[in-house]
Amino acid sequence: MVDSGKLRFIVIDGSTVQEPGATATTYRLHIAIDLINLSLHQVEVTTDKEGENLDHYTLAAGDVVLIDLGYNQPKTLVPFIDRGGDVVLRYNAHSMNLYEDGEGDDAGHLVKIDWYTRLRKLGKRPSGVPVWLCHGNKRIQGYLHAIPLPGNGVEPCLIKEIGA
């Protein structure tokens, strides 16, 4: 067994389940796995109305969750981070805004990041972009790690929250 110190790495994901003969989703399955021990941390089955969010899981300070696009929800990310958790997630620019420190006339203010413009400026090299995650009056600093896709496409792939 690997000693992870005070951190516990938890991989979280959700999926849909259909009963035999059903034509649509019947249930949703929410799973959390301890990445170090490869043990099941938690499983929850809900109705088809319950989407992916961190509220389904029992998480503690020192937990580092690895999550996908469906969990891009500041309303559940920020409280978890405030309790001492950390987040590594695949970023979805269409469901969660991130901000950066303004310049010029916007100096001293946070400005919503226009990812199309920002990533074009980065070109074809992987880059770490300092960002702010905002919810209510909370501001949490993190980094988005932009990794260019092969060909002409460029999109943000990962964000890692690094401090509360």
Secondary structure, 3 states (H helix, E strand, C coil): CCCCCCCEEEEEEEEEECCCCCCCCCEEEEEEEECCCCEEEEEEEEECCCCCCHHHCCCCCCEEEEECHHHCCHHHHHHHHHCCCEEEECCCCCCCCCEEECCHHHCCCEEECCHHHHHHHHCCCCEEEEEEEEECCEEEEEEEEECCCCCCCCCEEEEEECCC
